Amino acid sequence: MSVGHFFDAGGYLDYGDAAPLLPVEELQARVHTHRDAECALGDAPSNSVLAIRPTGLASSYALTQRPLTAIEVASLDDGLRNQIGEAVDVNLAQFELIQVGRATTPAQNRSLAEF
């Protein structure tokens, strides 16, 4: 499973600034999760994705416990879009999706004896 655009996103929003978007289940916007989010993010160019990044250990844990989620920026109401736009250094209108969390990549289980 791909990790979405977490490492090559067009912009980043700190976890604390993204508080109005959480929990995503309560948003009145078009939200894609799991496989749908992976497909939406796969079709979107990396410079059109705004990723929410952790600001500490607790926010990193909170983001990794969520399923990969993509929120369509155009479907957010104007008030919420303005609130998020003020927290970002770039123009929010240039983004298509907001990525919350990231898909985990399967890691090989290795023993210490291999090293």
C-alpha positions in Angstrom: 0.0 0.0 0.0 1.3 3.4 -0.9 1.9 6.0 1.8 0.0 8.6 -0.3 1.7 12.0 -0.7 2.9 12.3 2.9 6.5 12.8 1.9 6.1 14.7 -1.3 2.9 16.8 -0.7 2.5 20.3 -2.2 2.0 21.7 1.3 1.7 20.8 5.0 -0.7 21.8 7.7 0.4 21.3 11.3 -1.7 18.9 13.4 -2.8 21.6 15.8 -4.0 23.9 12.9 -6.0 21.0 11.5 -8.2 20.7 14.6 -11.3 22.0 12.8 -11.1 19.1 10.4 -11.1 16.5 13.2 -12.8 14.2 13.7 -13.3 13.8 9.9 -16.4 11.7 10.5 -18.3 14.8 11.5 -17.3 16.9 8.5 -20.0 18.0 6.0 -17.6 17.4 3.1 -16.6 14.7 0.7 -14.3 12.4 2.6 -12.5 9.3 1.2 -11.1 6.6 3.6 -9.1 3.5 3.3 -8.9 2.2 -0.3 -11.0 5.1 -1.7 -8.5 7.5 -0.2 -5.6 5.7 -1.6 -7.2 5.8 -5.1 -8.0 9.5 -4.8 -4.5 10.3 -3.6 -3.0 8.1 -6.3 -4.9 10.1 -9.0 -4.0 13.5 -7.6 -0.6 15.1 -8.4 1.5 15.6 -5.4 1.5 19.4 -5.6 -2.3 19.4 -5.2 -2.2 17.6 -1.9 -2.1 19.3 1.5 -0.9 16.8 4.1 -1.4 17.1 7.9 1.9 16.6 9.6 2.5 15.7 13.2 4.0 18.3 15.6 5.1 15.9 18.3 5.0 12.3 19.5 1.3 12.4 20.6 0.1 13.9 17.3 2.2 11.5 15.4 0.6 8.6 17.3 -2.9 10.1 16.7 -2.3 10.4 12.9 -0.9 6.8 12.6 -3.9 5.4 14.4 -6.3 6.9 11.8 -7.0 5.2 8.5 -5.6 7.0 5.4 -8.1 9.8 4.7 -8.5 12.3 1.8 -10.8 15.3 2.2 -11.8 17.2 -1.0 -11.0 20.9 -0.4 -13.7 22.1 -2.8 -16.4 20.3 -0.7 -15.5 22.1 2.5 -17.8 24.9 3.6 -16.5 28.5 3.1 -16.0 29.1 6.8 -13.9 26.0 7.4 -12.0 26.6 4.2 -11.1 30.2 5.3 -10.1 28.9 8.8 -7.8 26.3 7.3 -6.5 28.7 4.7 -5.3 31.2 7.4 -3.2 28.5 9.0 -1.4 27.6 5.7 1.3 29.7 4.2 0.1 29.1 0.7 -3.2 29.6 -1.1 -5.6 26.8 -0.2 -7.3 27.1 -3.5 -4.4 25.4 -5.3 -5.0 22.2 -3.4 -7.4 19.4 -4.4 -7.2 17.1 -1.4 -6.2 17.2 2.3 -4.5 14.0 3.4 -5.0 12.9 7.0 -2.8 10.1 8.3 -0.8 7.8 6.1 -1.1 4.2 5.1 1.4 2.0 6.8 3.7 0.0 4.6 4.3 -3.6 5.6 7.7 -4.1 7.1 9.5 -7.3 7.1 9.7 -9.0 10.5 13.4 -9.5 11.1 15.2 -11.1 14.0 18.4 -9.8 15.5 20.1 -13.0 14.4 20.0 -11.8 10.8 22.2 -8.9 11.6 
